[in-house]
Amino acid sequence: MNNEFEGLAIDMLNAMNSAKISEKVPDLKNLAMSEDGQRIKEKFADSDLVRKAMKSGDTGDLQRLLSSVLQTEEGQRLAKQISDMFK
């Protein structure tokens, strides 16, 4: 995703005001730049779905979007890595 999405993600993390998350920002960026992260990015590169869902704050749209990501092998691997990171 481009800088607009990165900015939205950083704003979201900052709003959560969690020291544990802020400590993991470099690791999360590395995951985003990983091969799996790049494949997910490519799947949504031409889509306005992420931006619209984040701007609207519609949790249903966000859940459907996340569900579609988690149905991919890449999304499942990334979710596992993120889960492990916060254990």
N, C-alpha and C positions, 0 to 999 in steps of 0.2 A: 504494500500500500504506500501511497506517497506521503509527503510530509504532513498533509492535512490529516490523514488518519493517524499518523504518529502523534501529532499534536492532540487529537481527540483522546487517544489512549493515555497519553501522559496526563492530560487534564482529569481523566477518569481516575487514574491511580492517585493523583494528588488529592482529589476530592475524598478518596477513601481514607486519607490521612493515616496510613498504616506504615509504621517503621519497618515492619517485616517485608512489606511489598517494596518499599523504596530501596531497601537493601538489595533486592533481587532485580532491580531494573537492568543492570548490565547483563545478567543472565537471561532475562526475558528478551532483551534486544538480540542476544546471540541466538536464541531460539527462533526469533522472527527472521533472522538472516540465514538460518540453517536451510538445508535443502527442502525439508518438509515445510518450513515456514514460507519459503519462496513458492512452493507448489500451491499452497493455500492462497497466497497472495495472487498468483496468476489466475486462479479460478474466479476470483472476485475483482480482478483488475478492471474489467469493463463494466462492472456492476455498480449501480448507485445504491444497492441494497444496504450496505454497511453504513454509509453516511446517513441515509434516510432513517434507518433504524436507530442509530445513535442520536441523531438530532431530535427525532420525535419522542425518544424515550419510551417508546411502546415496548414493554417487556415481552409481549407476545411475539412481535417481529424479531426482537433480539433472540428469544428462545428458539424460534424457527430457524433463524440464521445459524445459531450455534449448533443446533441439531443437525443441520445439513453439513456443517464442517465436521462434526463428530462422526458422521456416517462414512467419512473417508478414512483410509488407512493413515494418511498423513495427520489428519486431525486427531485421531485416536493416539498416535505416538506423541504428538505435541501435548495433548491433555495429560497423558501419563507422566511426561517429563515435568510439566508444570506442577502436577500433584506431588510428585516426588520431591520437587524443589521446596515445597512448603511444609514438608513433614518435619 
